Every structure is written in C-alpha cells, then in structure tokens.
Amino acid sequence: MTLFLTPVIAAIVLGIIGAVVEGLFYPLTIGIVVLVAALVHLGMHLRRSGRRSRALR
C-alpha cells in the first residue's frame, strides 16, 4: 500500500504547486502523470491478487 500512497501524495503536492504558482505548469502535468501511473499500478495489483488458484478437494 505504501507503493500506492507515496506517489499519490506526491501527485497531490505537485498538483497543488502547479496550480498555485503562476507560470509553473509542469509540476501539475507531472502530478497528473504520477497519479495516473499510481492508479494503473493499483489496478494491476488488484487484478493480479484476485486470481488466486484454489485447490480442488
């Protein structure tokens, strides 16, 4: 979960900096890219962990 929360927090901070500071559009863009990458990583992790094979009895 740490591998998901750390990039999300970084994306939020970069998004706030990019939105507040005038003339700095690239932190907002980087924040959006990091957030999308974190969501893709979470989706892949959830999909992979949901496919546990069960032994037949």
HUPEKA-V99266 format. One record per residue. N is the residue number from 0. RES is the residue in three letters. PSI is psi in radians with two decimals (999 if undefined). OMEGA is omega in whole degrees, -180 to 180 (NA if undefined). Layout:
N | RES | PSI | OMEGA
N | RES | PSI | OMEGA
This chain:
0 | MET | -0.49 | 178
1 | THR | -0.62 | 179
2 | LEU | -0.28 | 176
3 | PHE | -0.76 | -174
4 | LEU | -0.64 | -179
5 | THR | -0.87 | 177
6 | PRO | -0.55 | 179
7 | VAL | -0.76 | 178
8 | ILE | -0.72 | 178
9 | ALA | -0.68 | 179
10 | ALA | -0.68 | 179
11 | ILE | -0.77 | 180
12 | VAL | -0.80 | 179
13 | LEU | -0.63 | 178
14 | GLY | -0.72 | 178
15 | ILE | -0.78 | 179
16 | ILE | -0.76 | -179
17 | GLY | -0.53 | -179
18 | ALA | -0.56 | -174
19 | VAL | -0.81 | -176
20 | VAL | 2.14 | -177
21 | GLU | 2.33 | 179
22 | GLY | -0.07 | 179
23 | LEU | 1.48 | -179
24 | PHE | -0.43 | -175
25 | TYR | -0.57 | 175
26 | PRO | -0.60 | 177
27 | LEU | -0.75 | 178
28 | THR | -0.78 | 179
29 | ILE | -0.68 | 178
30 | GLY | -0.72 | 179
31 | ILE | -0.74 | 179
32 | VAL | -0.74 | 179
33 | VAL | -0.71 | 179
34 | LEU | -0.76 | 178
35 | VAL | -0.73 | 179
36 | ALA | -0.69 | 179
37 | ALA | -0.68 | 178
38 | LEU | -0.66 | 176
39 | VAL | -0.74 | 178
40 | HIS | -0.75 | 178
41 | LEU | -0.75 | 179
42 | GLY | -0.71 | 178
43 | MET | -0.67 | -180
44 | HIS | -0.75 | 180
45 | LEU | -0.67 | 180
46 | ARG | -0.70 | -179
47 | ARG | -0.67 | -177
48 | SER | -0.29 | -180
49 | GLY | -0.17 | -176
50 | ARG | 0.96 | 177
51 | ARG | 2.29 | -179
52 | SER | 2.43 | 180
53 | ARG | 2.42 | 178
54 | ALA | 2.41 | 178
55 | LEU | 2.45 | -180
56 | ARG | 999 | NA
